Each structure stands twice: as structure tokens, then as C-alpha cells.
Amino acid sequence: MLIPAQQPLTMSSREIAELCETRHNQVVETIRRLMAAGVLRESRKTTRRVQPEGGGRPMDVYDLTKRDTLVVVSGYRDDLRARIIDRWMELESRPAVDLDNPAQLRALLLDYSDKMIALEADLQAALPKVEAYEH
């Protein structure tokens, strides 16, 4: 049995904001404006409520199809549009996973584990160091 690595392929409004180095609320404002104008395919988008890590107000995050993502960023600077297009190419190049193939599953899990270990190391490096303190 084959399943796509990610189905359906979407990009979140938060990821768009990160890639374009802008505030999430500005991306959401653009999405809502384009929805009101009937430009985005509203039936193909999803909205989910997300509680930010570390507290703060819950926010609406939109998961957009490739078409809608490209429509949202079409008015952005050339270099920012290129980042989004590059990210979509990366998402679409992910191979399908054969769930009946133990070697593929093992490779997928090892890759995931390696990424989690690297992420943990990055997180530890980013945390401020606390010096031992003696009385």
C-alpha cells in the first residue's frame, strides 16, 4: 500500500509568514481579503485554531493548497515568492512511502529520529546557559 508523504499537500499561513519574514496577522489579512473577493478557493482551504507555544492568544491558522498559496504571495517581492515556490517544490518532491516495505519504514523513522535529535540539539544550543552558583 502506498501513501503520499503528506496528503493533501498544504502550506500553513504561519509557514508563509516565516518564509516571507513577515507577521502572521499580515498573511491572514491577505488571505481573508482574497477570500472575500472570491479569489481563493474557500472550499479547499481549512482553518484551525492554534494555541501558540509559551502562551498567548489562540490564533486562526489557514492551510492553503499550492494554488491558493501562490495567489496569496503573488503580490509579494520576487525573492519572497521564490522562497515559497522553492518550498512547494520541496514538498512535492517527497516520495511516497510503501507501508508494506519495512526497509522504507525503517529509513523514514531513522530520518525522523535524526531530525528530532538535531532539533533538540539546536534547541539546547539556543537556550541561555545557567552558570552553577555556589553559596
C-alpha positions in Angstrom: 0.0 0.0 0.0 1.4 3.4 -1.0 0.5 6.6 0.7 1.9 10.1 -0.1 4.3 11.5 2.4 1.9 14.3 3.2 -1.7 14.3 2.0 -3.1 16.6 1.0 -0.2 19.0 0.4 -0.8 22.3 2.1 1.2 25.2 3.4 0.1 27.0 6.6 -0.3 30.7 6.9 2.3 30.5 9.7 4.9 28.9 7.3 4.1 31.5 4.7 4.8 34.2 7.3 8.1 32.6 8.4 9.3 32.1 4.8 8.4 35.7 3.9 9.7 37.1 7.2 6.5 38.9 7.9 3.9 38.9 10.7 1.4 36.1 10.6 -1.5 38.6 11.0 -0.5 40.3 7.8 -0.6 37.0 5.9 -4.0 36.2 7.5 -5.3 39.7 6.5 -4.3 39.0 2.8 -6.0 35.6 2.9 -9.2 37.0 4.3 -9.2 39.8 1.8 -8.7 37.4 -1.1 -11.4 35.1 0.3 -13.9 38.0 0.5 -13.1 38.9 -3.1 -13.8 35.2 -4.2 -10.2 34.8 -5.4 -9.2 31.9 -3.1 -10.9 28.5 -3.4 -12.5 28.7 0.0 -13.9 25.2 -0.2 -10.4 23.8 -0.5 -8.9 25.7 2.5 -9.0 24.7 6.1 -8.8 26.9 9.2 -7.7 25.6 12.5 -7.3 27.3 15.9 -3.8 27.1 17.3 -2.6 27.9 20.8 0.9 29.3 20.5 3.7 27.6 22.4 4.6 29.6 25.5 1.1 31.1 25.9 -0.5 33.9 24.2 -3.8 34.3 22.4 -5.1 31.4 20.2 -4.9 32.2 16.5 -6.5 31.1 13.3 -4.1 29.3 11.0 -5.0 28.7 7.4 -3.8 25.6 5.5 -3.7 26.5 1.8 -3.3 24.5 -1.3 -0.5 25.3 -3.7 -2.7 27.3 -5.9 -4.1 29.4 -3.1 -0.6 29.9 -1.5 0.8 31.2 -4.8 -2.2 33.5 -5.2 -1.6 34.9 -1.7 2.1 35.6 -2.3 1.7 36.8 -5.9 2.0 40.4 -4.9 5.0 39.8 -2.7 8.6 40.7 -3.6 10.3 38.4 -6.2 12.7 36.9 -3.6 9.9 36.1 -1.2 7.8 34.5 -4.0 10.8 32.4 -4.9 11.1 31.1 -1.4 7.5 29.9 -1.5 7.9 28.3 -4.9 11.1 26.5 -3.7 9.3 25.3 -0.6 6.4 23.9 -2.7 9.0 22.1 -5.0 10.5 20.6 -1.8 7.0 19.4 -0.6 6.1 18.0 -3.9 9.4 16.1 -4.3 8.8 14.0 -1.2 8.5 10.4 -2.3 5.5 8.1 -1.5 6.0 5.7 1.4 5.2 2.0 0.9 3.7 1.0 4.3 4.3 -2.7 3.4 8.0 -2.2 3.0 9.8 -2.5 6.3 13.1 -1.0 4.9 11.3 2.1 3.7 9.5 2.5 7.1 12.8 2.0 8.9 14.5 4.6 6.8 11.7 7.0 7.3 11.8 6.6 11.1 15.5 6.9 11.2 15.4 10.1 9.2 12.7 11.4 11.5 14.8 10.5 14.6 17.8 12.2 13.1 15.8 15.4 12.5 14.4 15.3 16.1 17.9 14.8 17.6 19.2 17.7 15.5 16.2 19.9 16.5 16.8 19.0 20.2 20.5 20.0 19.9 19.6 23.3 18.2 17.0 24.0 21.0 19.6 23.2 23.7 22.1 25.4 22.0 19.6 28.3 21.8 18.7 28.1 25.5 20.6 30.5 27.7 23.3 28.8 29.7 22.8 28.9 33.5 26.0 29.1 35.4 26.3 26.9 38.5 26.2 29.1 41.5 27.8 28.4 44.8 26.8 29.9 48.1 
